Amino acid sequence: MRYVNAGHNPPLLFRSAFDALQKLTLTGMALGVLDDSNYEQMGVKLDPGDMLLLFTDGVTEAVDADLIEFGERRLEKFTLENQVSSVYWVG
């Protein structure tokens, strides 16, 4: 898979062979911030059982009734505990 990340949260790649998460690195400045920004195209091999999680800061910055943010660590923990082999749409 080839990707470019224009300043968004790094996607999480669940590696089924290692039962671990990998953050796909940022490849450039947030889109639209600078007129002449450069973006590097990256690549990663997806293996059977791997899962790619794309999300926005709306997920990690969501707050509960006590105004506690969901956070990246909790998202990572949730992902590790609930990896799936199907695609689910949220929203």
N, C-alpha and C positions, 0 to 999 in steps of 0.2 A: 504494500500500500504506500502511495506517495502522499505527502501532506505538506501544508504550509500553515503555520500558526501565526496569525497576525495580531498578537497581543492578548488573545483570549486565554482562559484557564487552560493549562496543559491537559489534553485528554489523558485518561487513565487506560492503560492496556493491561488487562488481566492475562497473565501467562499461565495457561493451565498446566504445562509441563513442570512448572516450578511452584505453582500455587502462590504466585506473587504478583504484585502490581508494578508496573513501570510507567513513569510519567513521560509523555512524549514532549520533548523539549521545545521551548519557544524558538521561533525562527525569524522573528522580526518585531519591530515596533507595532503598537496598536494601529490598526488600519485607519488612515485618515488623519493621524496626528501630525505627520510631516509629509510635505509634498513629494519629497524624493527618497522615501524609505525603500530599502532593499529587503527582499525576503528570500531566505534560503529554502529550497525544496529538500525535504528529508524523506527517507524511506524506511520502512520497517516490514519485516516478513510476518504475516499472520499465519499461525499454525492452527490445525483443527483443535477446537475447544477454547481457543483464545476469545476474549471479549473486549471490545473497544467501547469505552464510556465517554461520550461527548457531553459536556454540561456547561452551563453559564454560571456566573457568580450569583445568579438568583437562587441557585440551589445551595451553595455553601454559605451565602449570607442570609438565608431565610432564618427567622427567629421564632422561638416558641413563645408561650404566654409569659415567660419570665425574661424575655428579650435576650435569650442565649442563642447565639448563631449556631447553625448546624455544623459548619466548619469543614475544612478539607480532611482532617484526620477522621472525623466521623463518617464522611462519605467514603473514604478509603476502607475503613472497617466494614461499613455496610456492603460495599462492593465485594470484599473478600468473603463475607459471610453469605452472600446471595448471588454469586456468579451464576449465569444462565447460559444456555446454548441457543436461545431464541432472541429475536429482536422484540423489544417492548417500547412502545411510544408513551411518553409521559407528557401531559400538557393539555 
